[in-house]
Amino acid sequence: MRKSTWAVVAALTVPVLCAAPAGAFVPRTAHLPADVTATECVQGGGVIIISVDQSGTGSFTKRCQGGVHDGESVT
């Protein structure tokens, strides 16, 4: 069966247009949570979430949620 010329051109063009530029490759490393200040969290577009520890000791954790520092501990 013969394919139309447009179908062949489209099939060859789509992968080229969807490919990332050669300089766009950035190797990914494992991300570990880091401590950020409350100011850095808010300036990065996040909000500070304070959670009470359920162990009964009265301790709590502060995390940055959203923005640039999502999931990182707040100092």
C-alpha positions as CSV (number, residue, x, y, z in Angstrom):
1,M,0.0,0.0,0.0
2,R,1.3,3.4,-0.9
3,K,1.4,6.2,1.8
4,S,0.8,9.8,0.9
5,T,3.7,12.2,0.7
6,W,2.3,14.3,3.5
7,A,2.1,11.4,5.9
8,V,5.7,10.4,5.3
9,V,6.9,14.1,5.7
10,A,4.8,14.4,9.0
11,A,6.2,11.1,10.3
12,L,9.7,12.3,9.7
13,T,9.2,15.8,11.0
14,V,7.4,15.2,14.3
15,P,10.4,13.5,16.1
16,V,12.7,16.2,15.0
17,L,10.4,19.0,16.3
18,C,9.9,17.2,19.6
19,A,13.5,16.5,20.3
20,A,15.2,18.7,22.9
21,P,18.1,20.9,21.8
22,A,21.6,19.4,22.2
23,G,22.5,21.9,25.0
24,A,19.3,21.1,27.0
25,F,20.6,17.8,28.5
26,V,21.2,18.3,32.3
27,P,22.3,15.2,34.2
28,R,20.1,14.6,37.2
29,T,21.4,13.9,40.6
30,A,19.6,12.5,43.6
31,H,17.9,15.4,45.5
32,L,18.1,15.4,49.2
33,P,16.1,17.8,51.3
34,A,18.1,20.8,52.4
35,D,17.5,23.5,55.0
36,V,16.2,26.8,53.7
37,T,15.2,29.9,55.7
38,A,11.6,30.9,56.0
39,T,12.3,34.0,53.8
40,E,13.8,31.8,51.1
41,C,10.8,29.6,51.1
42,V,8.3,32.5,50.8
43,Q,10.4,34.3,48.2
44,G,10.6,31.1,46.2
45,G,6.8,30.9,46.0
46,G,6.2,28.4,48.8
47,V,4.4,28.4,52.1
48,I,5.6,27.0,55.4
49,I,3.7,24.0,56.7
50,I,4.1,23.2,60.4
51,S,3.4,19.6,61.5
52,V,3.1,18.4,65.1
53,D,5.1,15.2,65.8
54,Q,2.7,12.5,66.9
55,S,5.2,11.0,69.5
56,G,3.8,13.2,72.3
57,T,7.0,15.0,73.0
58,G,5.6,18.3,71.7
59,S,8.1,18.6,68.9
60,F,7.2,19.8,65.4
61,T,8.6,20.0,61.9
62,K,8.6,22.9,59.4
63,R,8.6,22.2,55.7
64,C,8.4,24.4,52.7
65,Q,5.5,23.4,50.4
66,G,5.3,24.6,46.8
67,G,7.6,26.9,44.9
68,V,11.3,26.5,44.3
69,H,12.1,24.9,47.7
70,D,9.2,22.3,47.7
71,G,9.7,19.7,50.4
72,E,12.8,21.2,52.0
73,S,13.1,21.7,55.8
74,V,12.7,25.3,57.0
75,T,15.2,26.5,59.6
